[in-house]
Structure formats: C-alpha cells, structure tokens
Amino acid sequence: MTTTTTYIAFLRAVNVAGRTVKMERLRALFGELGLDDVRSYIQSGNVFFTTDEPDRAALTRRIEEHLEEALGFPVPVLLRTVEEVEAVLAAEPFAGVEVTPDVRLVVNFLTEPLPADFPVPYTSPKGDYEVIGADAGTAYVVVHLRDGRWNAPANLFGRSYRGSATARFLHTTVKILAAARKPS
C-alpha cells in the first residue's frame, strides 16, 4: 500500500544575498521532479507538495541536487510533514515568553540535532538572542532586537554545529502551516 505524504520544504538561502528565485520557477523545479500538488508560500522559500516517496533522506538529496544544478548554488532543503509542523506549534515552545516590540520568536528547522555540548537554554554573550529549547529537528530562539535590528551571527549554534538551519518567525510558521493545509 502506498501512502501519500504532504511535505513542507523549508528552503535555506533562497531570495537572500543575491540568490533570487521567483516562486513560479521554484514550483516548476519541484514539478520537474515528479512531485504533485506543488505550491509555494511567500518569497522566503516555502514549498508544499505531495509524494509517495517513502525515503525522506533520498527525496531531500534529490531535491537539493536538482535545485543546485538548476540554480547554480546549493539550497539546503529541510522537509517536514504537515503533522510535524502541527506538533511543533501544538507544543507551544514559546509559552510564557513576553512578546514586546523588541522581541521576535523564531523557529529554526534543523538538518541535524544541536551538538550534545550546546547548552540549552543558551543566551548569547551580547544577550541579543536566547535558544530556549530544542529537539532533534527544531530549535526555538527568542530574539532581542537592538535599535530595531538583529545582527545574527552566521551560526547561532556554535562552530561545532555541522548541520544546516533555516529560520522562520513563529507567526510566519503558523501562516505557512495554514497555507499548506489548504487543498490545492
């Protein structure tokens, strides 16, 4: 029996630092891989699709290879099922965090768990962000803006973190999930 899964592909490094990709082109690239019901949400690289491919790691590699070949630069792909994103939000990882105009809540999707020696909770030396929790595939970060800005380091999780991460604001993650749930 074949099971069809709806995935949300969170893409890293799309439409930042001169790596511009129109969503129409991105949807076409996913369609070229034989993925079904391909849709996208906002310009930050969020693609929804269905597939009966049972091997997520192989699917991820196939998508990453196709995107790099077509676009000319690597695009880390972090696949999550709709149910997995629902579970992240249902866990209310930011419960009790006071949101002010200078606080942002950020969900970081990870390709690898944080290193065992990375302390959670963690507050950055400058106090501009806190990693308040993490699981194998996600880290939850509270950002404290300074003069309305966040000057994020290249790697929030230290030099020993070898995986890739892509961040979405909590409120954006909620909207991405709602859009992914809508029938195509």
PyMOL commands that set and color helices and strands:
alter all, ss='L'
color gray80, all
select helices_A, chain A and resi 23-32+56-71+82-90+170-181
alter helices_A, ss='H'
color red, helices_A
select strands_A, chain A and resi 5-11+36-40+46-51+77-81+103-110+122-123+129-134+138-144+165-169
alter strands_A, ss='S'
color yellow, strands_A
deselect
rebuild
show_as cartoon
